[in-house]
Amino acid sequence: MDDPATSRGVRAEGAARVALVGAGPGAPDLITVRGREFLARANTVLYDRLISHELLGLCRPDAKLINVGKHAGVHSVPQQEINRLLMEEALCVGAGGLVVRLKGGDPYVFGRGGEEASALAAADIPFEVVPGVSSAVAAPAWAGIPVTDRRFASSCTVVTGHRRTDGTLDIDYDALVRTRGTLVFLMGVATMPQICAGLLAAGAAADLPAAVVERGTSASQRRIDGTLGGIAERARAVGVESPAVLVVGAVCALAPELDWYDRLPLRGTRVLVTRPVDRAAGLVRALAGEGAAVEEFPCIETRPLPSAAKMLGRLRNFTWLVLTSTFGVRCLMDVIAAGPLDLRCLGHLRIAAIGSATAAALAAHRITADYVPEVYDGAHLGAGLVERADAACDRVLIFRARDSLTDLPEALERAGVPFEDVAAYETVLAPVSPAPDLARRLAAGEFDAVTFTSASTARGFARAFPDVAPRAFTAVCLGETTRRAAAALGYRCVVSRAATIESLVERTVEAIGRERGAQGGA
């Protein structure tokens, strides 16, 4: 292949568009909406070392992923090679395609995005830039430090702490001290003693507040407070590693008052989510939003059965349709989309949903559930249907998982309401074996809680981790049925008050808080 940088003119017509996308400071939900859209469309993604697997999970399943990460002077892929790869992938994908260069923070804030853009421009390859939230402002904000505040600083200067190729720092310390504003140093862990010494030599006060924010915006973030005269030694003593941001200025004194993140109720805890990977995102986000470090190990997977499609032609024989999970809604919609009919085939039916999440899944398709029980379980759903259905003229179709509990059909049978129970999908234990390190950390008590959202997740977890002591963590269960299954396996259980993700998270906060209180009083 010819060198893309030397071939101009025809390249723009035959090459894919390249997007330099800022991934943000670390938290996967801090990427921009446009950035998410580009990841979902990209044919190829070249990404940095610190990009999280959650962000890469936003890519389309068939996307080509290329790790071009660099760290602390070790370049796994040199910059010139990254430039070449960008152009090569753009030509390989071809016109109409999309190549994303996913960069931490903002592409143009010490990210060498300008060099990559220049290389693309020189090769006549179309490109655009999607700005990102820089850790220069996000990491301090997440740690309670506003980089400007009219009481303390009217300016903020962002400086790279990265050495030049000759090993020196290109920093005008006198100019920085004269700003009398906030100074933020990125990529400065290795050079922190030199930076602090330079500022002190330029006349900055040794007692000027300073702070280091390590792994900013992540669940493992920590803030080290100090003064300019001592912050480098304090950071060394506690083993600060990259990525970390050094902030120098009076605004650092606000951190104890404004650090909202450290006050989150699950801050400093670790929770394992066992839900299927395609349904875990909402729970993971909610727990992370309360400050937990969340890891995932899907213990089950759900898959449709042929009977789901077969029942579509018989919908006209029923007057009620009952759905007992969000996956059931998705399975129903997939079956309709794949067949000759559309949503109008449901028009004559009244629809019952087992709970608010299932009703919300229906609402996403502009379908309003006619009945949702106050208590989200099969027994209450069955009782409510018995009150509403006429045994003389109604016929109920239950669209649910194979081997589900019998309380729902039993309620209909006792009342004489005609029904058909269709096994539309099945839940099976996930075939993936856990990494040995996960089993070790569970056994060592490194997880405060494990969430179970169904009896099958509890059984799948017990099968995957037979050697983990059942009392090594708190099992937070969604609903009484799940609690009974987990308790039978010996787990120390608490149960959500309602069968909703919101209630499950609330119960997790309460349970871990109670344990912390007990440990504190011991």
PyMOL commands that set and color helices and strands:
alter all, ss='L'
color gray80, all
select helices_A, chain A and resi 4-6+10-14+28-30+33-41+53-56+79-93+113-122+135-142+173-179+192-201+231-237+250-258+261-263+277-279+281-289+306-317+326-338+343-346+356-363+378-388+407-415+436-443+455-464+480-488+501-521
alter helices_A, ss='H'
color red, helices_A
select strands_A, chain A and resi 17-22+44-47+64-67+70-71+74-75+98-103+127-130+156-160+182-186+209-214+222-227+244-248+270-273+293-296+300-304+320-323+350-353+396-401+419-429+449-452+474-477+492-495
alter strands_A, ss='S'
color yellow, strands_A
deselect
rebuild
show_as cartoon
